[in-house]
Amino acid sequence: MTDAALPGPLTQADELDSPARRARRRLFKRKAAVFGLVVLTMFIALAVLAPLVVPYDPIATSWSLVRKPPNAAHWFGTDELGRDILSRVIHGARASLLAGLISVAIALGIGVPLGLLAGYRGGFIDALISRITDAMLACPFLILAIALAAFLGPSLGNAMIAIGISATPIFVRLTRGQVLVVKAEDYVEAARALGNPPWRIALSHILPNILPALLVQATLSIAAAIIAEAALSFLGLGQQPPAPSWGSMLNAAQRFLTQAPWMAIWPGLAIFLVVLSLNLLGDGLRDALDPRQR
């Protein structure tokens, strides 16, 4: 064998070209995912900076400004109590985005450990967790969230808990399925043969390898959670007045669709853009994190 047949030393560029860098390059090559990321970042920035950027107090009423159409002073118009809709849409982003993030965090915090336990241990524990998961999945996600929110009582916090519990079976099933695949890999068998305890194998060898799938599902689930929060607030089970929420704004707007359609257009458009951006970003992450992509 000649020297030319031997592989050359790794260059600095090769060493720096980590899987994370390659995934990021693949993500930013997808224009739809970049668009979703930009729109989502814009809404997050508005939600965080809401007290600084809103032109008016979102709960201040004015009977002289009731149901005014969009104009120079009130770009999105005003509602049935004379409140500025632009200010309420921006502040409503806080409730919707917070509900989406916390709900999915609850689902991850419950679903991932249960999925790891069921997939790794198997046997009776796996059967029990799987049957409970199947029973919960038999009920539509939104119907289960409404039932739980009605049981817990109307508030944004209870709505987050209801949505989080309703989304938990999705993460249990996903995690369990991923664990069943990963635990058969050679490096997991080697870790088991070296005498590593099950919890260390699950946390150090299995969990890091299923994180990409969990990240994609979490992104898509935040979009579903935002829709669910809007539905619960629309039904009076989420954010309570006078605090703004996109769902409660749509509830108030339904009585004035013909006289003041702008009351429904802007919160509806906000929900559409955020959910669309999360779905585009989720699809982009799925492609970027796919190990078959180069």
C-alpha positions as CSV (number, residue, x, y, z in Angstrom):
1,M,0.0,0.0,0.0
2,T,1.4,3.4,-1.0
3,D,1.3,6.5,1.0
4,A,-1.2,8.0,-1.4
5,A,-3.7,5.4,-0.4
6,L,-3.6,6.4,3.3
7,P,-6.1,8.9,4.6
8,G,-4.7,12.3,5.3
9,P,-4.7,14.1,8.6
10,L,-7.9,15.9,9.6
11,T,-7.8,19.6,8.7
12,Q,-9.0,22.3,11.0
13,A,-12.1,22.7,8.8
14,D,-13.0,19.0,9.2
15,E,-12.6,19.3,13.0
16,L,-14.9,22.3,13.1
17,D,-17.5,20.8,10.8
18,S,-19.5,19.3,13.6
19,P,-22.9,17.6,13.2
20,A,-24.5,20.7,14.7
21,R,-22.9,23.0,12.2
22,R,-24.0,20.8,9.3
23,A,-27.5,20.7,10.6
24,R,-27.5,24.5,11.0
25,R,-26.3,24.9,7.4
26,R,-29.0,22.6,6.1
27,L,-31.7,24.5,8.1
28,F,-30.6,27.9,6.7
29,K,-30.7,26.5,3.2
30,R,-34.5,26.0,3.5
31,K,-36.1,29.3,2.8
32,A,-39.4,28.3,4.3
33,A,-37.8,27.4,7.6
34,V,-35.8,30.7,7.6
35,F,-39.1,32.6,7.0
36,G,-40.7,30.7,9.9
37,L,-37.7,31.5,12.2
38,V,-37.8,35.2,11.3
39,V,-41.5,35.5,11.9
40,L,-41.4,33.6,15.1
41,T,-38.4,35.7,16.4
42,M,-40.4,38.8,15.6
43,F,-43.4,37.7,17.6
44,I,-41.1,36.6,20.5
45,A,-39.4,40.0,20.5
46,L,-42.7,41.8,20.5
47,A,-44.0,39.7,23.4
48,V,-40.8,40.3,25.4
49,L,-40.7,44.0,24.7
50,A,-44.5,44.5,24.9
51,P,-44.5,47.1,27.7
52,L,-42.0,49.2,25.7
53,V,-43.5,49.0,22.2
54,V,-47.3,49.1,22.7
55,P,-48.7,52.5,21.9
56,Y,-51.6,52.3,24.4
57,D,-52.5,50.5,27.6
58,P,-54.1,47.2,26.4
59,I,-56.9,47.3,29.0
60,A,-57.7,51.0,29.0
61,T,-61.2,51.7,27.8
62,S,-62.6,54.7,26.0
63,W,-66.3,55.0,25.1
64,S,-65.5,57.7,22.6
65,L,-63.4,55.2,20.6
66,V,-65.7,52.2,20.5
67,R,-65.2,50.0,17.4
68,K,-63.2,52.6,15.4
69,P,-61.8,51.2,12.2
70,P,-58.0,51.2,11.6
71,N,-56.6,54.7,11.4
72,A,-53.5,56.7,11.9
73,A,-53.9,56.8,15.7
74,H,-55.0,53.2,16.0
75,W,-53.4,51.1,13.3
76,F,-55.5,48.0,14.0
77,G,-58.6,49.9,15.1
78,T,-60.4,49.6,18.5
79,D,-62.7,47.0,20.0
80,E,-66.1,47.1,21.6
81,L,-64.8,48.9,24.7
82,G,-62.6,51.4,22.8
83,R,-59.3,49.5,23.6
84,D,-56.5,49.6,21.1
85,I,-56.4,46.3,19.2
86,L,-52.7,46.6,18.2
87,S,-51.7,46.9,21.9
88,R,-53.9,43.9,22.8
89,V,-52.6,41.8,20.0
90,I,-49.0,42.4,21.1
91,H,-49.8,41.7,24.8
92,G,-51.8,38.7,23.7
93,A,-48.7,37.3,22.1
94,R,-47.3,36.9,25.7
95,A,-50.2,34.7,26.8
96,S,-50.2,32.6,23.7
97,L,-46.5,32.0,23.4
98,L,-46.1,31.5,27.1
99,A,-48.9,29.0,27.0
100,G,-47.4,27.1,24.1
101,L,-43.9,26.9,25.7
102,I,-45.0,26.0,29.2
103,S,-47.6,23.5,28.0
104,V,-45.0,21.6,25.9
105,A,-42.5,21.8,28.7
106,I,-45.0,20.1,31.0
107,A,-45.6,17.4,28.3
108,L,-41.9,16.9,27.9
109,G,-41.3,16.8,31.6
110,I,-43.9,14.0,32.1
111,G,-43.8,12.2,28.7
112,V,-40.0,11.8,28.2
113,P,-39.3,10.1,31.5
114,L,-42.3,7.8,31.1
115,G,-41.3,7.0,27.6
116,L,-37.7,6.3,28.6
117,L,-38.9,4.0,31.4
118,A,-41.4,2.1,29.2
119,G,-39.0,1.7,26.3
120,Y,-35.9,0.7,28.4
121,R,-37.5,-1.5,31.1
122,G,-40.2,-3.2,29.0
123,G,-42.4,-5.8,30.6
124,F,-45.3,-4.9,32.8
125,I,-44.2,-1.3,33.2
126,D,-44.1,-0.9,29.4
127,A,-47.5,-2.5,29.1
128,L,-49.1,-0.3,31.8
129,I,-47.7,3.0,30.5
130,S,-48.6,2.0,26.9
131,R,-52.2,1.2,27.8
132,I,-52.7,4.5,29.7
133,T,-51.1,6.3,26.7
134,D,-53.4,4.5,24.2
135,A,-56.5,5.4,26.4
136,M,-55.5,9.1,26.4
137,L,-54.8,9.1,22.7
138,A,-58.2,7.7,22.0
139,C,-59.7,11.0,23.1
140,P,-59.0,13.9,20.7
141,F,-56.4,16.3,22.0
142,L,-58.5,19.4,22.1
143,I,-61.5,17.6,23.6
144,L,-59.3,16.2,26.4
145,A,-57.8,19.7,27.0
146,I,-61.2,21.3,27.2
147,A,-62.4,18.6,29.7
148,L,-59.3,19.0,31.9
149,A,-59.5,22.8,31.8
150,A,-63.2,22.8,32.7
151,F,-62.4,20.4,35.6
152,L,-59.5,22.6,36.9
153,G,-61.3,25.9,36.5
154,P,-60.9,28.9,34.1
155,S,-57.4,30.5,34.2
156,L,-54.4,30.7,31.9
157,G,-52.3,28.6,34.3
158,N,-54.9,25.8,34.4
159,A,-55.2,26.0,30.7
160,M,-51.5,25.4,30.4
161,I,-51.7,22.4,32.7
162,A,-54.6,21.0,30.8
163,I,-52.9,21.4,27.4
164,G,-49.6,19.9,28.8
165,I,-51.3,16.8,30.2
166,S,-53.3,16.4,26.9
167,A,-50.0,16.5,24.9
168,T,-48.1,14.1,27.2
169,P,-49.1,10.9,25.4
170,I,-47.6,12.1,22.2
171,F,-44.2,12.4,23.8
172,V,-44.6,9.1,25.7
173,R,-45.2,7.2,22.5
174,L,-42.5,9.1,20.5
175,T,-39.9,8.6,23.2
176,R,-40.7,4.9,23.8
177,G,-40.5,4.2,20.0
178,Q,-37.1,6.0,19.7
179,V,-35.8,4.2,22.8
180,L,-36.7,0.8,21.4
181,V,-34.6,1.6,18.3
182,V,-31.6,3.1,20.1
183,K,-31.3,0.6,22.9
184,A,-30.5,-2.1,20.4
185,E,-27.4,-0.2,19.1
186,D,-24.0,-1.7,19.8
187,Y,-22.8,1.3,22.0
188,V,-25.8,0.8,24.3
189,E,-25.0,-2.9,24.6
190,A,-21.4,-2.1,25.3
191,A,-22.4,0.4,28.0
192,R,-24.6,-2.3,29.6
193,A,-21.8,-4.9,29.4
194,L,-19.5,-2.5,31.3
195,G,-21.9,-2.5,34.2
196,N,-23.4,1.0,33.8
197,P,-26.6,1.4,35.8
198,P,-29.8,1.7,33.7
199,W,-30.4,5.3,34.6
200,R,-26.9,6.3,33.4
201,I,-27.4,4.4,30.1
202,A,-30.8,6.1,29.6
203,L,-29.5,9.6,30.3
204,S,-26.0,9.4,28.8
205,H,-26.4,7.1,25.8
206,I,-30.1,7.0,24.8
207,L,-31.5,10.4,25.6
208,P,-28.9,12.4,23.6
209,N,-29.6,10.3,20.5
210,I,-33.4,10.8,20.6
211,L,-33.2,14.6,21.2
212,P,-33.5,15.6,17.5
213,A,-36.8,13.8,17.2
214,L,-38.0,15.3,20.5
215,L,-37.0,18.8,19.3
216,V,-38.9,18.5,16.1
217,Q,-42.0,17.2,17.9
218,A,-41.8,19.9,20.5
219,T,-41.7,22.6,17.8
220,L,-44.8,21.2,16.2
221,S,-46.5,20.7,19.5
222,I,-46.0,24.4,20.5
223,A,-48.1,25.3,17.4
224,A,-50.8,22.9,18.5
225,A,-50.7,24.2,22.1
226,I,-51.1,27.8,20.9
227,I,-54.2,26.8,18.9
228,A,-55.5,24.9,22.0
229,E,-54.9,27.9,24.2
230,A,-56.8,30.2,21.8
231,A,-59.6,27.7,21.8
232,L,-59.8,27.5,25.6
233,S,-59.6,31.3,25.9
234,F,-62.3,31.6,23.2
235,L,-64.5,29.3,25.4
236,G,-63.7,31.3,28.5
237,L,-61.5,28.6,30.0
238,G,-58.1,30.3,29.4
239,Q,-56.9,33.9,29.9
240,Q,-59.6,35.8,31.8
241,P,-60.6,39.4,30.9
242,P,-59.5,42.1,30.9
243,A,-56.1,40.6,30.2
244,P,-55.7,40.2,26.4
245,S,-55.5,36.8,24.7
246,W,-55.9,36.1,21.0
247,G,-58.6,33.5,21.8
248,S,-60.6,35.8,24.1
249,M,-60.3,38.6,21.5
250,L,-61.8,36.3,18.9
251,N,-64.6,35.5,21.3
252,A,-65.4,39.2,21.8
253,A,-65.2,39.8,18.0
254,Q,-67.7,37.2,17.1
255,R,-70.6,39.5,18.0
256,F,-69.3,42.3,15.7
257,L,-68.2,40.4,12.6
258,T,-70.3,42.5,10.3
259,Q,-69.9,45.9,12.1
260,A,-66.2,45.6,13.0
261,P,-64.5,42.8,11.2
262,W,-61.0,44.1,12.1
263,M,-61.7,42.9,15.7
264,A,-61.4,39.3,14.4
265,I,-58.9,39.8,11.6
266,W,-55.9,40.8,13.6
267,P,-55.9,38.2,16.4
268,G,-56.8,35.6,13.8
269,L,-53.9,36.7,11.6
270,A,-51.5,36.6,14.5
271,I,-52.5,33.0,15.4
272,F,-52.2,32.0,11.7
273,L,-48.7,33.5,11.4
274,V,-47.3,32.1,14.6
275,V,-48.7,28.6,13.9
276,L,-47.5,28.7,10.3
277,S,-44.0,29.8,11.3
278,L,-43.7,27.0,13.9
279,N,-44.8,24.4,11.4
280,L,-42.4,25.7,8.8
281,L,-39.6,25.7,11.4
282,G,-40.5,22.2,12.6
283,D,-40.5,20.8,9.0
284,G,-37.1,22.5,8.5
285,L,-35.7,21.1,11.7
286,R,-36.9,17.6,10.7
287,D,-35.0,17.8,7.4
288,A,-31.9,19.4,8.9
289,L,-31.6,16.9,11.7
290,D,-32.3,13.8,9.5
291,P,-29.1,11.8,9.7
292,R,-29.7,10.6,6.1
293,Q,-29.3,14.2,4.9
294,R,-25.8,15.4,3.8
